[in-house]
Amino acid sequence: MNIAIIPARGGSKRIPRKNIKNFLGKPIIAYSIEVAKALSIFDKIIVSTDDEEIAEISMKYGAEVPFMRPSEISDDFTGTHEVIGHAVSELIRIGYDLDYVCSIYPTSPLVQSKDILQGYELIKNGDWENVFAATTFNYPIFRSFEKLESGGLKMLYPEYYSSRSQDLPVALHDAGQFYWAKPKTWIEKSKGYHLNATVILIPSWRVVDIDDLDDWKRAEQIYQNL
């Protein structure tokens, strides 16, 4: 059995009720649920939440909420891996026979089913422990510098001062869209960046980390253009 798990807690400081805020006509979490529903590879779509309203809206759009997330793992400091690990353990406890688990973020309206499917094809071939979405930085991070307390400047990577842009290493970052792994990997909370992990590359223009209202508006504009 393959399942999608969408982690969606109720608390959100910068954008109140972010996981169910209206995004171009429907709650933003609905987009993640619907993209998972469009894929035949998922037997179940589960939402892990501590919030009754989120649970109700999630079920309205076709997800299941077989349990509520405990408050001790619903704060600002609990990582995604711990939340999904808890959900996987609960699903196994109530009788689910799991093969692969994909965590899809609830505020990822730009995620596309073809990327999730490509990740599934990679994880099921057995060569990788984790597969997730990543993208390139918009500017070479090896040209970055910091401003010191004195007001002066210091390069973070001085060894690349004289390097041409095309000769710099290609730096990637997590796209914040989806993550594939086996149940055991989620439960054991292994690190995401290692030699047994790989990525699906997403174009940077299709990646928005929605942290504030400016990010929200930019995501809406990109979605409308798509």
Disulfide bonds with the S-S distance in Angstrom:
none
